[in-house]
Structure formats: structure tokens, C-alpha cells
């Protein structure tokens, strides 16, 4: 009896270890799902013209679908187009500003002084002409001449005198050395946008692949649980038949029955969890709610021989996060150059035409002599002396940019060191997982043989149920451990590809 209790206790311990291992795999798959959601994941892709029903995806098809329908990437495309257009037309600061305007105005009161002076002058000239004419007549005929000249009367104020028409056409162009650096900064900003877009794309690919393989791992886990459940059912049937025939005591039958019934809820819960995760994955891919998604593939890694030091030397500089920081530094350097150039004098060119017509309603608008032009051409050289002061806003902004550049240098150094650590960690994980895979592959054969031998002994009545359950639990743990190490290898490989922005192998 003591031996029986000991075996039952050991059986419960083995079963607890197995369930904890299964729970760990379920949590890992759930973590992959949350990872995809946090990254946004793929941006809740658009749901357009997608037929409902059953859909089957391979890992490559899932990635392609996500990239095509990702709202995050579509938004990133728009941001990139804005930066591209800004950089493409950054030279437009050298386009002159041309402005045209026309004004029709009425003065509340007008001054008659200038009109009166002009009329008096005209009358004086006319009278002088008459006098000269009369003098000529006296010299020739001795009789005064007759003049046809009449004095110009003073005009009365009219409504038309209050109105004037003024036109204006102005062209201005400002030239500064700072424009050159601003154009360079705009182009650097566009390159930064391209890097950000590629980072979003990389994150989407990695997240989708990790979740895909995590769900495959869950499917394989359920398959093993279903197989164990079927074996328990067969043992229960056999134990009932043996008990009915009087070959085994009732305790053996009850043990087989309880073991079988205890496994049912775990298998049902695992299936429910997997179905929920598949529904969520289908939703994230942009498929309609209710679409039954089937994943085609297996958790089988393709092995590559890698050396951490070689990877860092050959591919460390093309990492997207490092490229992004370097681009940010370059943009700040161009902005600093623009501030320094702003210390130099700037040239402003202006040319304008301003025709003006007075007495607007009583004057012919189409006679050029009636218009007066008060336009001008000017060239101004402006130099902001205040910017030269070390405590001016411009110089303080330049010092702030220099400090930010120094901070970026520190961040780059930290990022490079962290990259080395992450690359070594990923390579070590891959090498360790590969060794574990090879070891567990050999152990599976031994565990399979042990289980078959124990099953034959149980059927022959020379082994107890608890011994058989122990052998089956060890076999399943070995299989799940093998799958877990394969997933770890694939996950580390994906992280390494994203970290260094390289393709180490084609997806199998």
C-alpha cells in the first residue's frame, strides 16, 4: 500500500510538471500575441474585399498580407511622401516672391492748392503769350492784335476728384547662405523618414512571424495533449474490461478513469485558447471577424553558422536604430550650420511697379500719360548684429544644438555597445538551442522506446498505470521541450535579423 501511495504521489508530481510545461508554452504564445498588439501592431489592417469563410496562410503569405494591408505602414507611407516632397522642393526658397494688387480708394477730402497753383501758372503763361502777340502786332501794323486766349477758370470740387486707382506689382528675393544648410537638413530629414519606414516594416515582419510560429507551437502542443487523451481513453476502456473480467482490482480501473476524466478539461481549455488566438491573429491580418484561419507550416528552423564578432564587424553599421541616430545627428549638424550662416549678411532684392491714377472717374484709364509710376528697384544688404552676441537667442540655440549633438554621440556609443551584447546573446541562444535540439532529438527515441516497453508491460499486467503515465509524461515533455527549443532558435534568429537589418536565410 505504501508503494502504491508513493507511486500515486510521484504520478501527481509528474503530471503537475507536465501541466506547468504546457502552461508555459501557452503563456509564450499569449506573449507573442500581446507583442503584436503593442507594436500595433500591424496597425489593424484594412478590411477590404476579403471573403469570409476558411483561409489558409503560410508564414510568407501572412507576412505579405500584413505588409499590404497594414494601416501603420500606410500611414508611414504618407509621412514618407510628405518628407520626400519637402526635400524634393526645398530649393523653392530661391523662388522670388511675386505679388500683385489693385486698389480703388476714395479720399474724404482733397486739397485744391496744387490744382490752383497749376491753373495760375497756366494763366500767367497765357497772358505772357498775349502780351508778346500784341507787341508783335504793334511793330508791324501799329494796331494791337486780337487774342483768342481765355483764362482757365478755377475748377470746382467734384466727386471724381476724391477717387484714385492704384496698382502694385512687387517682386522680392531674399538670399542667405543659411538656405543651403536648410536644404541639406530637409534632405537628411527625408532619409530619416525612410529609415523610420523601414523600421516599421521590419517590426511588422518580425511580429507576424513570431506570432505565426507561436501559434504553430500551440497547435503541436494540443496535438500531443489530444494524443495523450486518446491513450488515456483506451487505457480506461481496457481497465474497465479487465475489471469486468476480474483480472485487475477496482482501484486500477478507478485510476485509469480518473486520469482520463482529469485530462478532458485541460485539452478543452487549450483548444479554446488556441481558437481565440487564431481569431485575434485573423483580425490583425485584416480578415473579417468569424473567418476560420488555418496555419500551414511547422516549427522547423533552418540552421545557419554564425559568429558574433563577424556579424558585428560586417553588419553592425547597417542596423536601423544606429542609422536612425546617425541621421538625426546629421540633421542637427545641418541645422547648426544654418544658424552659423545666419550670422552673415543677407541680401534682399526688391523691384516694384506702382501706377497711380487720380480723378479716377473723369480721366481716361487707357491713356498711359494719365498714370504716374512711383515704383522702385532696391537692393538691401542686411546684417543682424544682435545675432553676434554670445547671449543672443540665435547663439543660445546654437549652443543647445551642439549639446544635443554631444548627447547623440553618447547615445550612439551606448547603442553600439548594446548591439554587441544583443548580437552575442542572440547567437548564444541560437547555439544553445541547436545543441538542445540535437540532444532532445536523441532523447525522444529513447523516451519513445521506454514508453512502448512500458505500454506492453502494462498490457501484460506486469506494470502499473502510474509507471505507464510516468513514461508517457516524460515522452511528452521531451517532445514539447524539443518544440520549445526550435521556437527559441527561430525567435532568436528573427531578433538577430531585425537587430542587424539583414536576411540570414529565406523563410522555409
HELIX and SHEET records of a PDB file:
HELIX    1   1 UNK A    2  UNK A   39  1                                  38    
HELIX    2   2 UNK A   59  UNK A   69  1                                  11    
HELIX    3   3 UNK A   71  UNK A   88  1                                  18    
HELIX    4   4 UNK A   90  UNK A   94  5                                   5    
HELIX    5   5 UNK A  113  UNK A  140  1                                  28    
HELIX    6   6 UNK A  159  UNK A  162  5                                   4    
HELIX    7   7 UNK A  178  UNK A  244  1                                  67    
HELIX    8   8 UNK A  250  UNK A  284  1                                  35    
HELIX    9   9 UNK A  308  UNK A  315  1                                   8    
HELIX   10  10 UNK A  316  UNK A  318  5                                   3    
HELIX   11  11 UNK A  320  UNK A  341  1                                  22    
HELIX   12  12 UNK A  368  UNK A  370  5                                   3    
HELIX   13  13 UNK A  385  UNK A  388  5                                   4    
HELIX   14  14 UNK A  393  UNK A  460  1                                  68    
HELIX   15  15 UNK A  465  UNK A  500  1                                  36    
SHEET    1   A 2 UNK A  54  UNK A  57  0                                        
SHEET    2   A 2 UNK A 292  UNK A 295  1                                        
SHEET    1   B 4 UNK A  97  UNK A 106  0                                        
SHEET    2   B 4 UNK A 163  UNK A 175 -1                                        
SHEET    3   B 4 UNK A 346  UNK A 353 -1                                        
SHEET    4   B 4 UNK A 376  UNK A 382 -1                                        
SHEET    1   C 4 UNK A  97  UNK A 106  0                                        
SHEET    2   C 4 UNK A 163  UNK A 175 -1                                        
SHEET    3   C 4 UNK A 355  UNK A 358 -1                                        
SHEET    4   C 4 UNK A 372  UNK A 373 -1                                        
END                                                                             
